[in-house]
Amino acid sequence: MRSLNSFLVILALAIHLQRANAADAYNEALFFDEPIAEALKLTFEEIEKERPKRSEFEVVDSAFLSNSLGERWSLVTIRNHSPENRTFDEDQIAGIMANGKIRKPLSIKKIIRGRSDQSLMLNFGPSKYPLVRVFTRNH
């Protein structure tokens, strides 16, 4: 009888852990945010020191993702206008949150071939405000 009770306790614990792991995986899963209207013209005061450094990169397209933990991500397509390969990093792009704050993505380094496009996932960290735009500063 004692071994049956031990087995049932272990089984209950295993089921609980499996459900907890499934819940964690769901909380971390990214989902596309509803697209905001293209016609929405947002105007925020940009502070020079928070803007991305000038580069030959351009954001061609972007979509925003988040999860129930409040992490904010962007799937972006970057264009390298230079004929040479260039290293794209977190100082060359920024995101604007819905409260107007500018944020750089977490550390990235990616070589993008000359005159080509590359799609990347960028993590902007947790925030209660969603991302509303990502941008670069071209020459």
Secondary structure as UniProt FT lines:
FT   HELIX           2..28
FT   STRAND          31..32
FT   TURN            38..39
FT   HELIX           48..50
FT   STRAND          54..55
FT   STRAND          57..66
FT   TURN            68..69
FT   STRAND          71..80
FT   STRAND          86..89
FT   HELIX           90..92
FT   STRAND          94..97
FT   TURN            98..99
FT   STRAND          102..103
FT   STRAND          109..112
FT   TURN            114..115
FT   STRAND          117..126
FT   STRAND          131..135
FT   STRAND          137..138
//
